[in-house]
Amino acid sequence: MATIDPEAVAIGQAVRGAIAQAGLTQAEAADRAGMALKTFSGRVNGLFPFTWPELVRIANVTGVTCSELATTANRIANRHAPELASA
């Protein structure tokens, strides 16, 4: 069984929130960020981490900064540490 990285889950949740706040679907955000939907979905779901260039493109697409994504992910990780660790 694969181990899921709690930090990847947290950043995925932060990205999901930024997408929703921007009024986009995952498919629209993936397309605008130049990513295949399957890859994008796997990253949003925390199956594997985003790369730095992907996060920069997502920040641009959603109108948030990379710093805001990181801060949100940190809050999520701190608030849900036990759940994320067992994800």
C-alpha positions in Angstrom: 0.0 0.0 0.0 1.3 3.4 -1.0 2.1 6.0 1.7 0.3 9.3 1.2 2.3 12.4 2.2 0.2 14.5 4.6 1.8 17.7 3.2 0.8 16.7 -0.4 -2.8 16.2 0.9 -2.7 19.6 2.6 -1.5 21.5 -0.4 -4.0 19.6 -2.5 -6.8 20.9 -0.3 -5.4 24.4 -0.4 -5.3 24.3 -4.2 -8.9 22.9 -4.2 -10.0 25.8 -2.1 -8.3 28.3 -4.4 -9.9 26.8 -7.4 -13.4 27.0 -5.8 -12.7 30.6 -4.7 -11.8 31.5 -8.3 -15.1 29.9 -9.5 -13.3 27.3 -11.6 -13.8 23.6 -12.0 -10.8 21.3 -11.6 -11.0 20.7 -15.4 -10.8 24.4 -16.1 -8.0 25.0 -13.7 -6.0 22.1 -15.0 -6.5 23.3 -18.6 -5.5 26.9 -17.8 -2.4 25.6 -15.8 -1.4 23.5 -18.8 -1.8 20.2 -16.9 -3.6 17.0 -17.9 -6.7 16.5 -15.8 -5.7 13.1 -14.5 -2.3 14.5 -13.3 -4.0 17.5 -11.8 -6.6 15.4 -10.0 -4.0 13.1 -8.6 -2.1 16.1 -7.2 -5.2 17.8 -5.8 -6.1 14.5 -4.1 -2.7 14.3 -2.5 -1.6 11.1 -4.3 1.6 12.8 -5.3 2.9 16.3 -4.7 2.7 19.4 -7.0 5.9 20.6 -8.5 7.0 24.2 -7.9 6.3 25.3 -11.5 2.8 23.7 -11.3 2.0 25.6 -8.1 3.2 28.9 -9.7 0.9 28.3 -12.7 -2.1 27.4 -10.4 -1.5 30.5 -8.3 -1.6 32.6 -11.5 -4.8 30.8 -12.7 -6.6 31.2 -9.4 -5.4 34.7 -8.5 -3.7 33.8 -5.3 0.0 33.8 -4.4 2.2 30.8 -3.8 2.6 32.2 -0.3 -1.1 32.1 0.2 -1.3 28.5 -1.0 1.5 27.6 1.4 -0.1 29.4 4.3 -3.4 27.8 3.7 -1.8 24.3 3.4 0.1 24.9 6.7 -3.2 25.8 8.5 -4.8 22.7 7.0 -1.9 20.5 8.1 -1.9 21.9 11.6 -5.6 21.7 12.1 -6.0 18.2 10.6 -2.6 16.6 11.4 -4.1 13.3 12.8 -6.5 12.8 9.8 -3.9 13.7 7.2 -1.3 11.4 8.8 -3.7 8.5 8.4 -4.9 9.4 4.9 
